[in-house]
Amino acid sequence: MTKKLDKTAPERKAVTISLTPSLEPKLGRVYSNYVQVAHTQYEFTIRFGDFSPLRSEDLVKQKSGDKIIVPNIVEIIITPDLIPEVMKALETNYTRFLENFRGLTKEEEGTEDH
């Protein structure tokens, strides 16, 4: 049995979409010197914080067993499918950073001879 082609059906064409992120962040720019990563079966959570130098009262809290809280500046939740691309982008950019601003290759970064 042969199938007849339906000549009234619209022809499908491949569409290529190029996405370019805006250079102006929707939520503004923030500084972070602390990051925490967690995950569940369905998502990864990346929390960025701003950890200030410890004050004497913080040291007293630490000695008494109290937790020192790092202010959570922003929390990003992404799907596990994005993690390989995020890791690749970080690796690529970190390698460029080392080469351009530290004069190091990725292999030299961890050595003390540089």
BALOBA-1460 file (C-alpha; in Angstrom, 3 decimals):
// residues 114
<rec num="1" residu="m" x="0.000" y="0.000" z="0.000"/>
<rec num="2" residu="t" x="1.398" y="3.424" z="-0.895"/>
<rec num="3" residu="k" x="0.578" y="6.651" z="0.867"/>
<rec num="4" residu="k" x="-0.722" y="9.568" z="-1.094"/>
<rec num="5" residu="l" x="0.787" y="12.923" z="-0.282"/>
<rec num="6" residu="d" x="-1.681" y="15.543" z="0.829"/>
<rec num="7" residu="k" x="-0.905" y="18.450" z="-1.471"/>
<rec num="8" residu="t" x="-3.096" y="20.780" z="0.571"/>
<rec num="9" residu="a" x="-0.902" y="20.469" z="3.699"/>
<rec num="10" residu="p" x="1.431" y="23.430" z="4.205"/>
<rec num="11" residu="e" x="5.085" y="22.821" z="3.451"/>
<rec num="12" residu="r" x="7.253" y="22.781" z="6.575"/>
<rec num="13" residu="k" x="10.404" y="24.862" z="6.554"/>
<rec num="14" residu="a" x="13.178" y="24.906" z="9.117"/>
<rec num="15" residu="v" x="13.423" y="28.144" z="11.056"/>
<rec num="16" residu="t" x="16.666" y="29.299" z="12.634"/>
<rec num="17" residu="i" x="16.370" y="31.585" z="15.633"/>
<rec num="18" residu="s" x="19.319" y="33.530" z="16.997"/>
<rec num="19" residu="l" x="18.962" y="34.693" z="20.599"/>
<rec num="20" residu="t" x="20.969" y="37.640" z="21.874"/>
<rec num="21" residu="p" x="20.754" y="38.571" z="25.567"/>
<rec num="22" residu="s" x="20.066" y="42.159" z="26.497"/>
<rec num="23" residu="l" x="23.081" y="43.976" z="27.923"/>
<rec num="24" residu="e" x="20.834" y="45.745" z="30.427"/>
<rec num="25" residu="p" x="19.856" y="43.315" z="33.199"/>
<rec num="26" residu="k" x="16.179" y="43.331" z="34.084"/>
<rec num="27" residu="l" x="16.912" y="43.314" z="37.809"/>
<rec num="28" residu="g" x="20.014" y="45.503" z="37.718"/>
<rec num="29" residu="r" x="23.568" y="44.527" z="38.558"/>
<rec num="30" residu="v" x="24.632" y="43.346" z="41.982"/>
<rec num="31" residu="y" x="27.979" y="42.419" z="43.518"/>
<rec num="32" residu="s" x="28.521" y="38.959" z="44.976"/>
<rec num="33" residu="n" x="31.517" y="37.422" z="46.720"/>
<rec num="34" residu="y" x="29.732" y="34.298" z="47.923"/>
<rec num="35" residu="v" x="27.964" y="31.545" z="45.982"/>
<rec num="36" residu="q" x="26.088" y="28.448" z="47.064"/>
<rec num="37" residu="v" x="24.829" y="25.725" z="44.723"/>
<rec num="38" residu="a" x="22.160" y="23.154" z="45.570"/>
<rec num="39" residu="h" x="19.988" y="20.824" z="43.536"/>
<rec num="40" residu="t" x="16.906" y="18.661" z="43.572"/>
<rec num="41" residu="q" x="15.863" y="16.020" z="41.086"/>
<rec num="42" residu="y" x="14.304" y="18.725" z="38.892"/>
<rec num="43" residu="e" x="16.352" y="21.918" z="39.277"/>
<rec num="44" residu="f" x="19.600" y="23.553" z="40.312"/>
<rec num="45" residu="t" x="19.551" y="26.553" z="42.624"/>
<rec num="46" residu="i" x="22.422" y="29.023" z="42.619"/>
<rec num="47" residu="r" x="22.384" y="31.603" z="45.430"/>
<rec num="48" residu="f" x="24.630" y="34.636" z="45.314"/>
<rec num="49" residu="g" x="25.388" y="36.577" z="48.470"/>
<rec num="50" residu="d" x="27.452" y="39.479" z="49.747"/>
<rec num="51" residu="f" x="29.645" y="38.348" z="52.627"/>
<rec num="52" residu="s" x="31.048" y="41.272" z="54.594"/>
<rec num="53" residu="p" x="34.176" y="40.984" z="56.732"/>
<rec num="54" residu="l" x="33.483" y="39.535" z="60.162"/>
<rec num="55" residu="r" x="32.993" y="41.962" z="63.017"/>
<rec num="56" residu="s" x="33.821" y="41.197" z="66.641"/>
<rec num="57" residu="e" x="30.150" y="40.436" z="67.418"/>
<rec num="58" residu="d" x="30.135" y="37.902" z="64.559"/>
<rec num="59" residu="l" x="33.105" y="36.132" z="66.142"/>
<rec num="60" residu="v" x="31.245" y="35.987" z="69.460"/>
<rec num="61" residu="k" x="28.222" y="34.476" z="67.641"/>
<rec num="62" residu="q" x="30.458" y="31.902" z="65.965"/>
<rec num="63" residu="k" x="32.032" y="30.869" z="69.275"/>
<rec num="64" residu="s" x="28.597" y="30.438" z="70.836"/>
<rec num="65" residu="g" x="27.522" y="28.155" z="67.990"/>
<rec num="66" residu="d" x="25.187" y="30.656" z="66.318"/>
<rec num="67" residu="k" x="25.183" y="30.750" z="62.544"/>
<rec num="68" residu="i" x="26.493" y="33.771" z="60.688"/>
<rec num="69" residu="i" x="23.977" y="34.585" z="57.974"/>
<rec num="70" residu="v" x="25.199" y="35.708" z="54.545"/>
<rec num="71" residu="p" x="22.625" y="38.022" z="52.928"/>
<rec num="72" residu="n" x="21.089" y="36.354" z="49.860"/>
<rec num="73" residu="i" x="21.332" y="38.889" z="47.035"/>
<rec num="74" residu="v" x="19.784" y="36.802" z="44.258"/>
<rec num="75" residu="e" x="18.684" y="33.214" z="43.739"/>
<rec num="76" residu="i" x="18.728" y="31.689" z="40.257"/>
<rec num="77" residu="i" x="16.883" y="28.437" z="39.540"/>
<rec num="78" residu="i" x="17.717" y="26.573" z="36.325"/>
<rec num="79" residu="t" x="16.953" y="23.199" z="34.787"/>
<rec num="80" residu="p" x="19.586" y="20.437" z="34.905"/>
<rec num="81" residu="d" x="19.691" y="20.535" z="31.090"/>
<rec num="82" residu="l" x="21.406" y="23.956" z="31.245"/>
<rec num="83" residu="i" x="24.184" y="22.893" z="33.625"/>
<rec num="84" residu="p" x="26.613" y="21.520" z="30.984"/>
<rec num="85" residu="e" x="26.341" y="24.772" z="28.984"/>
<rec num="86" residu="v" x="26.821" y="26.910" z="32.116"/>
<rec num="87" residu="m" x="29.882" y="24.877" z="33.104"/>
<rec num="88" residu="k" x="31.314" y="25.112" z="29.580"/>
<rec num="89" residu="a" x="30.747" y="28.891" z="29.462"/>
<rec num="90" residu="l" x="32.379" y="29.359" z="32.888"/>
<rec num="91" residu="e" x="35.365" y="27.196" z="31.909"/>
<rec num="92" residu="t" x="35.866" y="29.067" z="28.618"/>
<rec num="93" residu="n" x="35.627" y="32.481" z="30.230"/>
<rec num="94" residu="y" x="37.818" y="31.548" z="33.199"/>
<rec num="95" residu="t" x="40.519" y="30.283" z="30.822"/>
<rec num="96" residu="r" x="40.357" y="33.569" z="28.872"/>
<rec num="97" residu="f" x="40.525" y="35.524" z="32.141"/>
<rec num="98" residu="l" x="43.675" y="33.665" z="33.228"/>
<rec num="99" residu="e" x="45.346" y="34.195" z="29.871"/>
<rec num="100" residu="n" x="44.361" y="37.861" z="29.437"/>
<rec num="101" residu="f" x="44.683" y="39.224" z="32.961"/>
<rec num="102" residu="r" x="47.034" y="36.870" z="34.787"/>
<rec num="103" residu="g" x="49.297" y="35.780" z="31.944"/>
<rec num="104" residu="l" x="48.692" y="32.123" z="32.825"/>
<rec num="105" residu="t" x="47.479" y="29.076" z="31.012"/>
<rec num="106" residu="k" x="44.857" y="26.879" z="32.668"/>
<rec num="107" residu="e" x="47.564" y="24.306" z="33.429"/>
<rec num="108" residu="e" x="49.820" y="26.904" z="35.146"/>
<rec num="109" residu="e" x="47.055" y="28.340" z="37.331"/>
<rec num="110" residu="g" x="47.460" y="25.882" z="40.197"/>
<rec num="111" residu="t" x="51.268" y="25.849" z="40.256"/>
<rec num="112" residu="e" x="53.474" y="27.937" z="42.527"/>
<rec num="113" residu="d" x="56.199" y="28.446" z="39.906"/>
<rec num="114" residu="h" x="54.462" y="31.275" z="38.047"/>
